[in-house]
Each structure stands twice: as C-alpha cells, then as structure tokens.
Amino acid sequence: MAGLKEIRSQIGSIQNTKKITKAMEMVAASKMRRAKDRMDASRPYAEKICQVVSHMASGHLEYQHSFFQQRETVKRVGYIIISSDRGLCGGLNTNLFKKALQSIAEWKKQDVEVDIAVFGGKALGAFKRFGVVAESTGLGDRPSVNDMLGTIKVMLDSYEEGRIDRLFLVENEFVNSMTQSPRVTQMVPVVATDMEEIKHHWDYIYEPESKEVIDMLMTRYIESLVYQGVVENIACEMSARMVAMKSATDNAGDMIDKLKLKYNKARQASITQEISEIVSGAAAVS
Amino acid sequence: MAMTMHLDVVSAEESIFSGIVEEILAPGTMGDLGVMPRHSQLITTLKAGELRYKMKDGEVSLFVAGGIMEVQPSIVTVLADTVVRVEDLDEKAAQEAQKRAEDALQGKDPADLDYEAIQVELDAAKAQIEMIHRVGKSLR
C-alpha cells in the first residue's frame, strides 16, 4: 500500500490543479459572453454584405470584378485558416485542422498546389511544414481589422495576379456554447448563395463609376468575412475552453474523491496493524 | 395604401433598422438621392450626411458617416460605416471634432498628414453640425 504521505501530497497537487482549472473556466465564461456579444454585433453587417454580393453575382454587370470570374483550370489554391492563439480549449483546433487537412489532401490528389495563410499561433505551428505564406498571430481578445489586413492582402493579391485560382476560408462556426463545428467555405471566386431565378438581364446604375464602387464593396466584403471569422473563432475558443476546463475540474474532483478513499483505507489499515501489533505484544508479555 | 419596400440599415457594430418603408432619402457621393419602391437596381457609395426614411407612421432621420447603399426593386440595403441616431447626436462633440480636424489640416508638418482621412473626418463633423441645426430648428 502506498505511503500515506505520498497520497496526501498527490491530493494536494490535484487540488491545486482543480483550483486553476476552475479559475480558467470562470475566466473563459466571462470572456465568452463578451466575445459572443461582439460576434452578434458584427453579424448583421456580414450577412447583409453577403446578400448584396450574391445579388451582384447573379446579375450581369458591365464591370466584372476578378472575384466573380470562375477560372477553368485550377493549378493552385489558397487557404486562410483561422485558429486560436492559445491551447487548452479541448478539440477545437484539432478538429479544425483535421477538416482543413482533409480538404487540402483532396486538392493534392488532383496535383493542385496549396498556399496557406494563418490567423492564430496554433495554426501556424500545425501548418508550418506546408509552407505558410502569411500569418497574423497574437490578435488578442478584441481584434481590429487593421491587424488582419496584411495577411488578407497577401492572399487577395496572389489571387489577382493569378498565382492562386481559388481561395478558401477555414473557420469554426459557433453553433451554441456547447457546440462548435469547423467549416470550409470558398471565398473567391464568389459563389452565388441564393440561386434565384434570373428572369432578365439587369445591371446596376452606378454612382460614381462601377469599378470604384465594386472594388470598394469587394474589399469590404472579404474583410468583413475574415473579421467575422476571427471574432467568431474567439467566441468558439472561449466556449470550448469553458467546457474543457469544466470537465477538467470535474475530473480532478473525481480523482480527489478516489484518492481520499485510498488515503482513508491506508490510514485505517495502518491503525489496524498498529493495534494488532500492540495486542499481540501484550499477549506475549502476559 | 402606398407602395412599400424593405429597408435594412446596418453598421459594422450593429443592426440599426430593418423594416418596411415608403421612401428613402440618402446622401450619395454624387449628390443626395431619393428612392421610392420599384426603383431600378442601383449601387452607390455614401458620404457623411443624413439618411431619412418615411414609414407609415412618420419619418426617421439618421446620421451616416459614409458607406455603401444597394437598391433592389423591393429591398434596399445600407451598409454604413457609422450610424448615429439623431437624438444621440452631440453638437459639442461634433464641433470639437471639426476643430481638431481643421487644426490638423493647418498642422506644422504637412508631410506627416493623412489629408484624405482628415478631410473625411472634417466633412463628417460638418455634416453632423448642419444636421443638428436643421433638426433643432424643426423641433422648436
């Protein structure tokens, strides 16, 4: 039977761990609420701009922005992968990377090269060996669009210059605070989401020039997509961490209970042994 | 009953308005424009100014600091940079912003200045002040 002292110190260290995980759970819970508010706040803009862009994709515009042109042959594709900077958030990043790797493997099978840009330190570590062309890490809990522009620009430029023929976004979707699911979406060329019947050929009236308006709109569109992805990922990270830390706290509690039982049994055994030694010693004397 | 269309006003931070309106007046970069239901498709950038829309039970006025407006025959979407409700407009803050921008424009080292950004700020402040005055008059 293990020594009493060892068991006691084991219980002590698990209690410390439990305290830490409990604290992390509470921190994550409060951060999640704020992250979720931010996500909900920027969602209407993202949704509306998506709607406008899909209207544009279904129309016949005089100026065809390169983001609307489907390229026949695909030689190289780009991925923007959004992950968290820190770990200890359960399987959030692992699931995301698995999904990304699946999708990348499919392109590789067709002999298509892949360029990767990442947000967040975890993705940088995981995809280093594939060759990361751009990265933004350490965005913090309140990311600003300005910090992301560089990375976004690298990918968009290489699309416009024809180095990559498609650009995908890999991100976590916040379903609710218990569930997050990874998804891969094609950013450019733009896919028209609501395929309404196009009854007649129509075009917009532009004020000022069509090129100016559409260029501005497309840049905003991509920025808002990526920004929304990053903000959503933070909410996902926090809620995943909250759940992971909650189960860690519960597990620590279970372990402490088991060890306490073991400790009490050991204590009981040593007392029993002592008594029987005394009794047998007394019997020998008399 | 008058014909109506659906209007959505969103800013980067929040959804401001979503509902049925009868008429819209927007500050386009090429000049103010009015939109009635069944307008043909139009897309325009907005400058700082007043966005007004008429509903069945009255008129609402918002301040937008720029953005994009898309018009479809029955749906209009305004993607604004910043939106301020008229009652939240602060004349003092706007005047201070105007002064700041003007000071910056007369700054000592013109090489450091981002003229475009300051000009945008100045226009926004001026438009806000103008709007406060107009609305203030109509209230009194």
Boltz contact constraints between the chains, C-beta under 6 A:
constraints:
  - contact:
      token1: [A, 41]
      token2: [B, 13]
      max_distance: 6.0
  - contact:
      token1: [A, 41]
      token2: [B, 14]
      max_distance: 6.0
  - contact:
      token1: [A, 44]
      token2: [B, 10]
      max_distance: 6.0
  - contact:
      token1: [A, 44]
      token2: [B, 15]
      max_distance: 6.0
  - contact:
      token1: [A, 45]
      token2: [B, 10]
      max_distance: 6.0
  - contact:
      token1: [A, 45]
      token2: [B, 12]
      max_distance: 6.0
  - contact:
      token1: [A, 48]
      token2: [B, 8]
      max_distance: 6.0
  - contact:
      token1: [A, 48]
      token2: [B, 10]
      max_distance: 6.0
  - contact:
      token1: [A, 48]
      token2: [B, 77]
      max_distance: 6.0
  - contact:
      token1: [A, 49]
      token2: [B, 79]
      max_distance: 6.0
  - contact:
      token1: [A, 52]
      token2: [B, 70]
      max_distance: 6.0
  - contact:
      token1: [A, 52]
      token2: [B, 77]
      max_distance: 6.0
  - contact:
      token1: [A, 202]
      token2: [B, 41]
      max_distance: 6.0
  - contact:
      token1: [A, 204]
      token2: [B, 41]
      max_distance: 6.0
  - contact:
      token1: [A, 204]
      token2: [B, 42]
      max_distance: 6.0
  - contact:
      token1: [A, 204]
      token2: [B, 43]
      max_distance: 6.0
  - contact:
      token1: [A, 205]
      token2: [B, 42]
      max_distance: 6.0
  - contact:
      token1: [A, 207]
      token2: [B, 28]
      max_distance: 6.0
  - contact:
      token1: [A, 207]
      token2: [B, 30]
      max_distance: 6.0
  - contact:
      token1: [A, 207]
      token2: [B, 44]
      max_distance: 6.0
  - contact:
      token1: [A, 208]
      token2: [B, 30]
      max_distance: 6.0
  - contact:
      token1: [A, 213]
      token2: [B, 43]
      max_distance: 6.0
  - contact:
      token1: [A, 213]
      token2: [B, 45]
      max_distance: 6.0
  - contact:
      token1: [A, 217]
      token2: [B, 68]
      max_distance: 6.0
